Amino acid sequence: MPHNAHAPHTARWIDAPDALAAALAARPARIGLDTEFIRERTYWPVLALVQVAVGDDILLVDPLQPGIAEALSPVLADPGVLKVMHSASEDLVALKRACGVLPAPLFDTQVGATLAGMGSNMGYSKLVEHVTGVALPKGETRSDWLRRPLSPAQLEYAADDVRHLFALHEAVEARLRDLGRIAWAAADCARMVATAADDDGDRWPHLALRPAQFLDAAGQARVLRLLRWREAQARSSDRPRSWILDNELAVALARTPPGDQAALQAVLEATPKAPRQLAPALWRALCTPLDDEGGMPLARPDDRDKARLRALQDAVAARSAALGLPDGVLASRRSLQSLLGAAAAGEVRWPASLAGWRRTELEPVLAPLLAQGPTGQ
């Protein structure tokens, strides 16, 4: 029997708070949930549409209407209603921003499918086809979801994004149960919600900046200061990071820091789209050491640290293979770099990305390698 036999089928537009409240009055055991949002000219995503699968119905909810967010919040926060989503991390940010609450408890079908060995970070359409045999149409991914009215094609695309979530939930959960990994998925989904709730930003953003690896340690510390400053500015002004300070200029200032604020101002004046009006704050950020710079992992470790990182990666790969997990699921390169950075500072500090069941699986094989020290002695 196909897994989509009981997929929700009818879709209706909801743009009045009382209609939404009535549709959600009888709390189901689970709802399917997705969003459409715009994030082109802002730091924070602008919620444009919320799709909710409830029983055999699909609600296409207009969050642009007054009172809708307040009517949606109670079911999102209801601990008795499981929220089934797919690749939910950005949707969580959009919902938190608009509604003031996060959907919990959460079952993310992408997370679950990865842990179940069904495919690493599989997209929704691909997983739907894998589970149900249904090939979803494409074509509305770049739509303007803020326009009104939405086109019939947009509405159908949006409804499809939740139509098959229950089928995915059932198939993925059954596979996880067979493998004894329900708790793993629950922990990872809870961590995703917790990350969205307490999002302080990436602690080591320089690791994701490829040119940073060509800077010396002092230069990497300077670019880290600038990237953290940029993150704070982007959040407070609700503007994209690149509108505050682009990567190229951040690296240039970190590589060859100006001698004083006047020199910095001259660099900014000569650079198109530079944040000239923010020169005093930018200068302070560039010159002020961070409290945790001593534990900063390097984007390009020295030869000894490269060897240690490789040893950790090899151990993780072996453990992943033994568990039948795709590469990168147990531990990313950046997580291992953070672990090494803490060890170099004499700390036993496992990053949040390696907490819980991951630490249980990895500590027996990684702890001896970390204890060897940078010289391998």
C-alpha positions as CSV (number, residue, x, y, z in Angstrom):
1,M,0.0,0.0,0.0
2,P,1.5,3.4,-0.9
3,H,2.6,5.6,2.0
4,N,0.6,8.5,0.7
5,A,-2.7,6.8,0.8
6,H,-3.9,9.1,3.6
7,A,-2.2,12.3,2.4
8,P,-4.2,15.5,3.1
9,H,-5.9,16.6,-0.1
10,T,-8.0,19.7,0.3
11,A,-6.5,23.1,0.6
12,R,-8.2,26.3,1.7
13,W,-7.0,29.9,2.1
14,I,-7.1,31.3,5.7
15,D,-6.8,35.0,6.2
16,A,-9.0,35.7,9.3
17,P,-7.8,34.9,12.9
18,D,-11.2,33.5,13.9
19,A,-11.2,31.1,10.9
20,L,-7.7,29.9,11.8
21,A,-8.6,29.5,15.5
22,A,-11.7,27.5,14.5
23,A,-9.7,25.2,12.2
24,L,-7.2,24.5,14.9
25,A,-9.7,24.3,17.8
26,A,-9.7,20.5,18.0
27,R,-6.0,19.8,18.7
28,P,-4.8,16.9,16.5
29,A,-1.9,14.6,17.6
30,R,0.2,16.1,14.8
31,I,0.2,18.8,12.2
32,G,2.4,19.2,9.1
33,L,4.0,22.5,8.9
34,D,6.0,24.6,6.3
35,T,6.6,28.2,5.5
36,E,7.4,30.5,2.7
37,F,9.5,33.5,3.5
38,I,11.5,36.3,1.9
39,R,15.1,37.1,3.0
40,E,16.6,39.2,0.3
41,R,16.8,42.7,1.8
42,T,16.7,41.9,5.5
43,Y,18.7,39.9,8.0
44,W,15.5,38.3,9.5
45,P,13.2,36.3,7.2
46,V,9.9,37.9,6.4
47,L,7.2,35.3,6.9
48,A,4.9,35.3,3.8
49,L,2.9,32.1,4.1
50,V,2.3,29.3,6.6
51,Q,1.1,25.9,5.3
52,V,-0.5,23.6,7.9
53,A,-1.7,20.1,7.3
54,V,-4.5,19.1,9.7
55,G,-6.1,15.7,9.2
56,D,-7.3,15.7,5.6
57,D,-7.2,19.5,5.3
58,I,-4.4,21.9,4.3
59,L,-4.6,25.4,5.6
60,L,-2.8,28.1,3.6
61,V,-2.5,30.7,6.2
62,D,-1.8,34.4,5.4
63,P,0.5,35.8,8.1
64,L,0.4,39.3,6.6
65,Q,-3.1,39.7,8.0
66,P,-3.5,41.3,11.5
67,G,-4.1,38.8,14.3
68,I,-3.0,35.7,12.3
69,A,0.3,35.3,14.1
70,E,-1.4,35.4,17.5
71,A,-4.0,32.8,16.4
72,L,-1.3,30.5,15.1
73,S,1.0,30.7,18.2
74,P,-1.0,28.5,20.6
75,V,-0.9,25.4,18.4
76,L,2.8,26.0,17.6
77,A,3.6,26.1,21.3
78,D,1.2,23.2,22.3
79,P,3.4,20.4,23.7
80,G,0.7,17.9,22.9
81,V,0.8,18.5,19.2
82,L,3.7,17.1,17.2
83,K,4.9,19.4,14.4
84,V,6.1,17.5,11.4
85,M,8.4,19.6,9.1
86,H,11.2,19.1,6.6
87,S,14.5,20.9,6.8
88,A,13.0,23.2,9.3
89,S,15.9,25.3,10.6
90,E,15.1,28.5,8.6
91,D,11.4,28.0,9.0
92,L,11.9,28.0,12.7
93,V,13.7,31.4,12.6
94,A,10.8,32.8,10.4
95,L,8.1,31.5,12.8
96,K,9.9,32.7,15.9
97,R,10.3,36.2,14.4
98,A,6.7,36.4,13.3
99,C,4.8,34.5,16.1
100,G,7.1,34.8,19.1
101,V,7.1,31.1,19.7
102,L,8.8,28.0,18.2
103,P,7.0,24.8,16.9
104,A,7.7,22.1,19.5
105,P,7.9,19.2,19.8
106,L,9.4,18.9,16.3
107,F,9.9,15.9,14.0
108,D,12.1,16.9,11.1
109,T,11.7,14.4,8.3
110,Q,15.1,15.4,6.7
111,V,16.9,14.8,10.0
112,G,15.1,11.6,10.6
113,A,15.7,10.2,7.1
114,T,19.4,11.0,7.4
115,L,19.7,9.1,10.7
116,A,17.6,6.3,9.2
117,G,20.1,5.8,6.4
118,M,17.5,6.9,3.7
119,G,19.8,9.6,2.3
120,S,21.9,12.4,3.6
121,N,20.1,15.8,3.9
122,M,17.6,14.7,1.2
123,G,15.4,17.4,-0.2
124,Y,11.7,17.2,0.3
125,S,10.7,16.4,-3.3
126,K,13.3,13.6,-3.5
127,L,12.2,12.1,-0.2
128,V,8.6,12.3,-1.3
129,E,9.3,10.4,-4.5
130,H,11.5,7.9,-2.5
131,V,8.7,7.2,0.0
132,T,5.5,7.6,-2.0
133,G,6.5,7.4,-5.7
134,V,5.0,10.8,-6.3
135,A,7.1,13.2,-8.4
136,L,6.3,16.8,-7.4
137,P,6.3,19.6,-10.0
138,K,8.9,22.3,-9.7
139,G,8.8,25.9,-10.7
140,E,7.6,28.1,-7.8
141,T,10.7,28.1,-5.7
142,R,11.7,31.6,-6.6
143,S,8.2,33.1,-6.4
144,D,7.3,36.4,-4.8
145,W,5.4,35.0,-1.8
146,L,4.5,38.5,-0.5
147,R,2.3,39.4,-3.4
148,R,-1.4,39.1,-3.1
149,P,-3.3,37.3,-4.4
150,L,-1.1,34.3,-4.9
151,S,-1.4,32.5,-8.2
152,P,-3.1,29.1,-8.5
153,A,0.3,27.6,-9.3
154,Q,1.8,29.1,-6.1
155,L,-1.1,27.8,-4.0
156,E,-0.7,24.3,-5.4
157,Y,3.1,24.4,-4.9
158,A,2.6,25.6,-1.3
159,A,0.0,22.9,-0.5
160,D,2.3,20.2,-1.9
161,D,5.0,21.2,0.6
162,V,2.9,19.8,3.4
163,R,0.6,17.3,1.6
164,H,3.0,14.4,2.0
165,L,4.6,15.2,5.4
166,F,2.5,12.6,7.3
167,A,3.5,9.9,4.8
168,L,7.2,10.9,5.3
169,H,6.8,10.9,9.1
170,E,5.3,7.5,9.2
171,A,7.9,5.9,6.9
172,V,10.9,7.6,8.5
173,E,9.7,6.9,12.0
174,A,9.2,3.2,11.2
175,R,12.7,3.0,9.9
176,L,14.2,4.8,12.9
177,R,12.3,2.5,15.2
178,D,13.7,-0.6,13.5
179,L,17.2,0.9,14.0
180,G,16.7,1.9,17.6
181,R,17.3,5.6,16.7
182,I,14.1,7.3,17.6
183,A,15.9,9.0,20.5
184,W,18.6,10.2,18.2
185,A,16.1,11.9,16.0
186,A,14.2,13.4,18.9
187,A,17.4,14.8,20.4
188,D,18.5,16.3,17.1
189,C,15.1,17.9,16.5
190,A,15.0,19.3,20.0
191,R,18.5,20.7,19.5
192,M,17.4,22.4,16.3
193,V,14.6,24.1,18.2
194,A,16.9,25.0,21.1
195,T,19.4,26.5,18.6
196,A,16.6,28.7,17.1
197,A,15.5,29.7,20.6
198,D,19.0,30.7,21.8
199,D,20.6,31.7,18.6
200,D,23.7,33.8,19.4
201,G,25.2,33.3,16.0
202,D,28.1,31.2,14.8
203,R,30.9,31.4,17.4
204,W,33.7,30.9,14.9
205,P,32.4,32.4,11.6
206,H,35.9,32.8,10.2
207,L,36.1,29.0,9.7
208,A,33.4,29.3,6.9
209,L,35.3,32.1,5.2
210,R,37.7,30.5,2.7
211,P,40.2,33.4,2.4
212,A,40.6,33.3,6.2
213,Q,42.9,30.3,5.8
214,F,45.5,32.5,4.1
215,L,45.7,34.8,7.1
216,D,48.2,34.3,9.9
217,A,46.8,33.7,13.4
218,A,46.7,37.4,14.3
219,G,44.9,38.1,11.0
220,Q,42.3,35.4,11.7
221,A,41.7,36.9,15.1
222,R,41.1,40.3,13.5
223,V,38.7,38.9,10.9
224,L,36.8,37.0,13.6
225,R,36.3,40.3,15.5
226,L,35.0,42.0,12.3
227,L,32.6,39.1,11.5
228,R,31.2,39.0,15.0
229,W,30.7,42.8,14.9
230,R,29.1,42.5,11.5
231,E,26.7,39.9,12.8
232,A,25.6,42.1,15.7
233,Q,25.1,45.1,13.3
234,A,23.1,43.0,10.8
235,R,20.8,41.7,13.5
236,S,20.2,45.1,15.1
237,S,19.6,46.9,11.8
238,D,17.8,44.0,10.1
239,R,20.0,44.2,7.1
240,P,21.9,41.4,5.2
241,R,25.4,40.8,6.5
242,S,27.0,41.8,3.1
243,W,25.2,45.2,3.3
244,I,27.1,45.9,6.5
245,L,30.5,44.7,5.6
246,D,31.3,42.4,2.7
247,N,33.7,39.4,3.1
248,E,36.4,40.8,0.8
249,L,36.8,44.1,2.7
250,A,36.7,42.2,6.1
251,V,39.6,40.0,4.9
252,A,41.5,43.0,3.5
253,L,41.3,44.9,6.8
254,A,42.3,41.9,8.8
255,R,45.3,41.2,6.5
256,T,46.6,44.7,6.5
257,P,45.0,46.7,9.4
258,P,45.1,50.5,9.0
259,G,47.3,52.3,11.4
260,D,44.6,54.5,12.9
261,Q,41.0,55.5,12.4
262,A,41.8,58.1,9.9
263,A,43.6,55.5,7.7
264,L,40.6,53.2,8.1
265,Q,38.3,56.0,7.0
266,A,40.5,56.6,3.9
267,V,40.2,52.9,3.0
268,L,36.4,53.0,3.4
269,E,36.2,56.1,1.3
270,A,38.1,54.4,-1.5
271,T,36.0,51.2,-1.4
272,P,32.6,51.0,-3.1
273,K,29.6,50.2,-0.8
274,A,31.9,50.3,2.3
275,P,30.2,51.2,5.7
276,R,31.8,54.7,5.9
277,Q,29.3,56.0,8.5
278,L,30.2,53.1,10.7
279,A,34.0,53.8,10.7
280,P,34.3,54.5,14.5
281,A,32.5,51.3,15.5
282,L,34.4,49.3,12.8
283,W,37.7,50.7,14.2
284,R,36.8,49.7,17.7
285,A,35.8,46.2,16.6
286,L,39.1,45.7,14.7
287,C,41.2,46.8,17.6
288,T,39.4,45.2,20.5
289,P,40.5,41.6,21.4
290,L,37.7,39.2,22.1
291,D,37.6,37.4,25.5
292,D,37.7,34.0,23.8
293,E,40.3,34.6,21.1
294,G,42.7,32.2,23.0
295,G,40.5,29.3,22.2
296,M,40.0,30.3,18.5
297,P,40.4,27.3,16.1
298,L,42.5,28.3,13.1
299,A,41.0,28.2,9.6
300,R,44.3,26.8,8.5
301,P,45.9,24.8,11.3
302,D,49.7,24.2,11.4
303,D,51.1,20.9,10.2
304,R,50.8,19.3,13.7
305,D,47.2,20.4,14.0
306,K,46.5,19.2,10.5
307,A,47.7,15.8,11.5
308,R,45.5,15.8,14.6
309,L,42.5,16.9,12.7
310,R,43.1,14.2,10.1
311,A,43.3,11.6,12.9
312,L,40.0,12.8,14.4
313,Q,38.4,12.7,10.9
314,D,39.6,9.2,10.3
315,A,38.3,8.0,13.6
316,V,34.9,9.7,12.9
317,A,34.7,8.2,9.5
318,A,35.4,4.7,10.9
319,R,32.7,5.1,13.5
320,S,30.2,6.5,10.9
321,A,30.8,3.5,8.7
322,A,30.2,1.2,11.5
323,L,26.9,2.9,12.3
324,G,25.9,3.1,8.6
325,L,25.7,6.9,8.7
326,P,26.7,9.2,5.9
327,D,29.8,11.3,6.1
328,G,29.4,14.5,8.1
329,V,26.4,13.3,10.1
330,L,28.4,12.4,13.2
331,A,30.8,15.3,13.1
332,S,31.6,18.1,10.7
333,R,35.1,19.4,10.1
334,R,34.2,22.6,11.8
335,S,32.9,20.7,14.9
336,L,36.2,18.9,15.1
337,Q,38.2,22.1,14.7
338,S,36.2,23.6,17.6
339,L,37.0,20.5,19.7
340,L,40.7,20.8,18.8
341,G,40.7,24.5,19.6
342,A,39.3,23.8,23.1
343,A,41.9,21.1,23.6
344,A,44.7,23.4,22.6
345,A,43.4,25.9,25.2
346,G,43.5,23.1,27.8
347,E,39.8,22.8,28.0
348,V,37.5,19.7,27.8
349,R,34.7,21.4,26.0
350,W,32.6,19.5,23.5
351,P,30.7,21.9,21.2
352,A,26.9,21.7,21.2
353,S,27.0,20.1,17.7
354,L,28.7,17.1,19.3
355,A,26.6,16.8,22.5
356,G,24.2,14.0,23.5
357,W,24.3,10.8,21.5
358,R,27.1,12.0,19.3
359,R,29.4,12.5,22.2
360,T,28.4,9.0,23.5
361,E,29.3,7.5,20.2
362,L,32.5,9.5,19.6
363,E,34.1,10.2,23.0
364,P,35.5,6.6,23.3
365,V,37.4,7.0,20.0
366,L,38.2,10.7,20.1
367,A,39.2,11.2,23.7
368,P,42.5,9.2,23.4
369,L,43.5,11.3,20.3
370,L,42.7,14.6,22.1
371,A,44.7,13.5,25.1
372,Q,47.8,13.0,23.0
373,G,48.4,16.7,22.8
374,P,49.6,18.8,19.8
375,T,52.9,16.9,19.6
376,G,51.2,13.5,19.5
377,Q,53.3,12.5,22.6
